[in-house]
Amino acid sequence: MTDKRDDDRHEFSAGQGVDAEYEEFTLDPEEIDADPNTVDPVDSRVLTDIMDKRNVESDAIDVERLIDVGLSYMGINRFEEATETFERAASFADEDSPEAQEAWVNKGAAHAELEEYDQAIGAYEEALRIDGDSEHAATAETNLAYALWESGRGEQALEHAERAVEIDPRFAEAWYNRGFLLVERGLAEDAVSCFDNAIRLGYRSAGVLEEKARALEEAGEHEQAEEVADRADEIRREAEEQMVEEQTGQAPGPGGQGRQGGRPGGQPGAGGRGGRGGRGGQGGTREEPERELQGEGPEGF
């Protein structure tokens, strides 16, 4: 008896089929070749969908481009996404490589922007574990000093600020941080020297001059402190007038804009936030500036 199922059997093609390397039928993960200038960094699905380490081999990832995506997030204040991106970059980078260290430093800067200082400290410490003397180490030490100070650990912060200037004696922000923390310890004369170094290295913001004026005041150099504080006021007014002109196309009225507390210049990113009130000039008529420790921004940002 003939089995009826044999009569109904489907006749499959006996052709040659497609080549084994035909791309449309491969199940291999796509190569990551996303340009951060053309891929919207706000679309977090770009990372979620194509950057899962379980599905993508490490050699398929361009870590430097991934770091660029993280920096793009930083540029639009998407700091949570930035921390995740830098963590992915660190995980895909070669173990203990300069790229991994750079990713950890940037991850710390993103956490600092979120005021997640414990996470920032951990990221900077991991960066320094990789290499304590590399091109990224001075930035990591400076940022670690900032995060420790914000966490109320000023003594430890000073140790890392001093380590930063040892690694890179031409790092202006590191000299500023060291001076700032020395003033906190009552070592005003040494602090003045640090601020002078920062200024010689090109860090000439109003914030630096305000801190130098405070240190001079603490050291008993009242007249010089007043002169430096006046110069700080002048720089701040000039900057505010320029900002108004750029925004409105018109010069401000007499006296310029009112004083504002802000970051003391330096790199964008994890800049210093408001600290304890500084001491003004003699006579009690000068408005006290908002005091800030400097945190370095993301590497390459």
C-alpha positions as CSV (number, residue, x, y, z in Angstrom):
1,M,0.0,0.0,0.0
2,T,1.4,3.4,-0.9
3,D,1.7,5.9,1.9
4,K,-0.5,8.9,0.9
5,R,2.0,11.3,2.6
6,D,4.6,10.4,0.0
7,D,2.3,11.6,-2.7
8,D,1.9,15.0,-1.0
9,R,5.6,15.5,-0.3
10,H,6.7,19.1,-1.3
11,E,9.2,19.2,-4.1
12,F,12.2,21.3,-2.9
13,S,14.5,23.2,-5.2
14,A,17.6,21.4,-6.2
15,G,19.4,24.6,-7.1
16,Q,22.8,25.7,-5.9
17,G,21.4,28.1,-3.3
18,V,23.3,31.2,-2.1
19,D,27.0,31.5,-1.3
20,A,27.9,30.8,2.3
21,E,29.2,34.4,2.7
22,Y,26.0,36.0,1.5
23,E,25.7,38.9,3.9
24,E,21.9,39.1,4.0
25,F,21.7,35.7,5.5
26,T,24.6,35.8,8.0
27,L,23.8,35.7,11.7
28,D,27.1,37.3,12.7
29,P,26.8,40.7,14.5
30,E,27.3,43.8,12.4
31,E,30.6,45.6,12.6
32,I,30.3,48.8,14.6
33,D,31.0,51.7,12.3
34,A,28.8,54.5,13.7
35,D,30.0,58.0,13.4
36,P,29.0,60.0,16.5
37,N,28.5,63.1,14.2
38,T,25.8,61.3,12.2
39,V,24.2,59.0,14.8
40,D,22.1,60.9,17.3
41,P,23.6,60.2,20.7
42,V,20.2,60.8,22.3
43,D,19.0,57.5,20.7
44,S,20.2,55.2,23.5
45,R,18.9,52.2,21.5
46,V,22.0,52.6,19.3
47,L,24.1,51.4,22.1
48,T,21.6,48.9,23.6
49,D,20.9,47.2,20.3
50,I,24.4,46.9,18.8
51,M,26.8,47.1,21.7
52,D,25.8,44.1,23.9
53,K,29.1,42.4,24.8
54,R,27.3,39.0,24.8
55,N,26.7,39.4,21.1
56,V,29.7,41.4,19.9
57,E,33.4,40.4,19.9
58,S,35.7,42.9,21.4
59,D,37.7,43.3,18.2
60,A,34.6,44.4,16.4
61,I,34.4,47.6,18.6
62,D,36.2,50.8,17.9
63,V,36.7,51.9,21.5
64,E,37.9,55.4,20.6
65,R,34.6,56.0,18.6
66,L,32.6,54.6,21.5
67,I,34.4,57.1,23.8
68,D,33.5,59.8,21.3
69,V,29.8,58.8,21.7
70,G,30.2,59.2,25.4
71,L,31.6,62.6,25.0
72,S,28.7,63.5,22.7
73,Y,26.4,62.5,25.6
74,M,28.4,64.8,27.9
75,G,28.0,67.6,25.4
76,I,24.2,67.5,25.7
77,N,24.1,66.9,29.4
78,R,23.0,63.3,29.2
79,F,25.4,62.2,31.9
80,E,23.7,58.9,32.9
81,E,24.0,57.7,29.3
82,A,27.6,58.9,29.3
83,T,28.5,56.8,32.3
84,E,27.0,53.7,30.7
85,T,28.8,54.4,27.4
86,F,32.2,55.0,29.1
87,E,31.7,51.8,31.1
88,R,31.1,49.9,27.9
89,A,34.2,51.4,26.4
90,A,36.3,50.3,29.3
91,S,34.9,46.8,29.1
92,F,35.6,46.5,25.4
93,A,39.1,48.1,25.6
94,D,42.1,45.9,26.0
95,E,42.7,45.2,29.7
96,D,44.7,47.9,31.4
97,S,45.2,49.8,28.1
98,P,45.4,53.6,27.8
99,E,42.0,53.5,26.1
100,A,40.5,51.7,29.2
101,Q,42.1,54.3,31.5
102,E,40.7,57.1,29.4
103,A,37.3,55.6,29.6
104,W,37.4,55.3,33.4
105,V,38.6,58.9,33.8
106,N,35.7,60.1,31.7
107,K,33.2,57.8,33.5
108,G,34.3,59.5,36.7
109,A,33.8,62.9,35.3
110,A,30.2,62.0,34.2
111,H,29.4,60.6,37.7
112,A,30.8,63.9,39.2
113,E,28.4,65.9,37.0
114,L,25.6,63.8,38.6
115,E,27.1,64.5,42.1
116,E,27.6,60.7,42.4
117,Y,31.0,61.2,44.1
118,D,31.4,57.7,45.5
119,Q,31.1,56.3,41.9
120,A,33.3,59.0,40.6
121,I,36.0,58.2,43.2
122,G,35.8,54.5,42.3
123,A,36.2,55.3,38.6
124,Y,39.2,57.5,39.1
125,E,40.8,54.9,41.4
126,E,40.4,52.3,38.8
127,A,42.0,54.6,36.2
128,L,45.0,55.1,38.5
129,R,45.2,51.4,39.2
130,I,45.8,50.9,35.5
131,D,48.7,53.4,35.4
132,G,49.7,56.0,37.9
133,D,52.1,57.8,35.7
134,S,50.5,57.9,32.2
135,E,49.2,60.9,30.3
136,H,45.8,60.4,31.9
137,A,47.0,60.0,35.5
138,A,47.4,63.7,36.3
139,T,43.8,64.3,35.2
140,A,42.6,61.3,37.2
141,E,44.5,62.6,40.3
142,T,43.0,66.1,39.9
143,N,39.5,64.8,39.5
144,L,39.9,62.4,42.4
145,A,41.0,65.3,44.6
146,Y,37.9,67.2,43.6
147,A,35.5,64.3,44.2
148,L,37.2,63.6,47.6
149,W,36.8,67.2,48.6
150,E,33.1,67.2,47.6
151,S,32.7,64.1,49.8
152,G,34.2,65.9,52.8
153,R,37.6,64.2,52.7
154,G,39.8,67.2,52.4
155,E,43.0,65.7,53.8
156,Q,42.9,62.9,51.2
157,A,42.0,65.4,48.5
158,L,45.2,67.4,49.2
159,E,47.3,64.2,48.9
160,H,46.0,63.6,45.4
161,A,46.2,67.3,44.4
162,E,49.9,67.2,45.3
163,R,50.3,63.9,43.4
164,A,48.8,65.6,40.3
165,V,51.4,68.3,40.2
166,E,54.1,65.8,40.7
167,I,53.0,63.8,37.7
168,D,52.5,66.9,35.5
169,P,54.1,70.1,36.8
170,R,52.6,72.1,33.9
171,F,49.0,71.2,34.8
172,A,47.5,74.6,35.8
173,E,44.3,73.2,37.3
174,A,46.3,70.9,39.5
175,W,48.2,73.8,40.9
176,Y,45.0,75.6,41.5
177,N,43.5,72.7,43.4
178,R,46.6,72.3,45.5
179,G,46.5,76.0,46.4
180,F,42.8,75.8,47.2
181,L,43.3,72.9,49.6
182,L,46.4,74.5,51.2
183,V,44.3,77.5,52.1
184,E,41.8,75.1,53.8
185,R,44.7,73.8,55.9
186,G,45.8,77.3,56.9
187,L,49.0,77.2,54.7
188,A,48.3,80.5,52.9
189,E,51.8,81.5,51.8
190,D,52.3,78.1,50.1
191,A,48.9,78.5,48.5
192,V,49.9,81.9,47.0
193,S,52.8,80.2,45.3
194,C,50.5,77.5,43.9
195,F,48.1,80.1,42.5
196,D,51.0,82.0,40.9
197,N,52.1,78.8,39.2
198,A,48.6,78.2,37.9
199,I,48.4,81.8,36.5
200,R,51.9,81.5,34.9
201,L,50.7,78.3,33.2
202,G,47.8,80.2,31.6
203,Y,45.0,79.7,34.2
204,R,43.9,83.4,34.6
205,S,40.2,83.2,35.4
206,A,38.5,85.4,38.0
207,G,38.1,82.4,40.2
208,V,41.9,81.9,40.5
209,L,42.5,85.5,41.3
210,E,39.7,85.4,44.0
211,E,41.4,82.4,45.6
212,K,44.8,84.1,45.5
213,A,43.3,87.2,47.1
214,R,41.9,85.1,49.8
215,A,45.2,83.4,50.4
216,L,47.0,86.8,50.5
217,E,44.4,88.0,53.0
218,E,45.0,85.0,55.2
219,A,48.8,85.7,55.0
220,G,48.3,89.2,56.2
221,E,49.0,90.8,52.8
222,H,45.9,93.0,52.9
223,E,46.9,95.7,50.3
224,Q,48.0,93.1,47.7
225,A,44.9,91.0,48.4
226,E,42.7,94.0,47.6
227,E,44.6,94.7,44.3
228,V,44.2,91.1,43.2
229,A,40.5,91.0,44.2
230,D,39.9,94.2,42.2
231,R,41.5,92.6,39.1
232,A,39.3,89.5,39.6
233,D,36.2,91.8,39.7
234,E,37.4,93.5,36.5
235,I,37.9,90.2,34.7
236,R,34.5,88.9,35.7
237,R,32.8,92.1,34.6
238,E,34.6,92.0,31.2
239,A,33.5,88.4,30.7
240,E,29.9,89.2,31.6
241,E,29.8,92.2,29.3
242,Q,31.2,90.1,26.4
243,M,28.5,87.4,27.1
244,V,25.8,90.0,27.0
245,E,27.1,91.4,23.7
246,E,27.2,88.0,22.2
247,Q,23.7,87.2,23.3
248,T,22.0,90.5,22.5
249,G,24.3,92.2,20.1
250,Q,24.2,95.3,22.4
251,A,26.5,96.6,25.0
252,P,25.2,96.5,28.6
253,G,24.3,99.6,30.5
254,P,26.6,101.5,32.9
255,G,28.2,99.2,35.4
256,G,27.7,96.0,33.4
257,Q,25.9,93.0,34.7
258,G,25.8,91.9,38.3
259,R,28.4,89.5,39.6
260,Q,27.7,85.8,39.3
261,G,29.2,82.8,41.0
262,G,30.4,80.4,38.4
263,R,33.0,77.9,37.6
264,P,36.6,79.3,37.7
265,G,37.3,78.5,34.1
266,G,39.1,75.4,33.1
267,Q,37.8,72.5,31.1
268,P,34.0,71.8,30.7
269,G,32.6,68.7,32.4
270,A,33.0,68.0,36.1
271,G,33.9,71.5,37.2
272,G,34.0,72.6,40.8
273,R,30.6,73.3,42.4
274,G,30.0,75.8,45.1
275,G,32.1,75.5,48.2
276,R,32.3,77.4,51.4
277,G,32.1,81.2,51.3
278,G,35.4,82.9,50.7
279,R,36.7,85.9,52.6
280,G,36.2,89.3,50.9
281,G,38.4,92.4,50.9
282,Q,38.7,94.8,53.8
283,G,35.9,97.1,54.7
284,G,33.1,94.6,54.3
285,T,31.8,96.1,51.0
286,R,33.0,93.4,48.6
287,E,30.6,90.6,47.7
288,E,32.1,87.3,48.8
289,P,32.8,85.1,45.7
290,E,31.4,81.5,45.6
291,R,34.4,79.2,46.2
292,E,35.0,76.2,44.0
293,L,37.5,73.5,43.7
294,Q,38.4,72.7,40.1
295,G,37.5,69.4,38.5
296,E,38.9,68.5,35.2
297,G,36.4,67.7,32.4
298,P,36.3,64.7,30.2
299,E,39.4,63.7,28.3
300,G,39.5,65.2,24.8
301,F,36.2,67.1,25.4
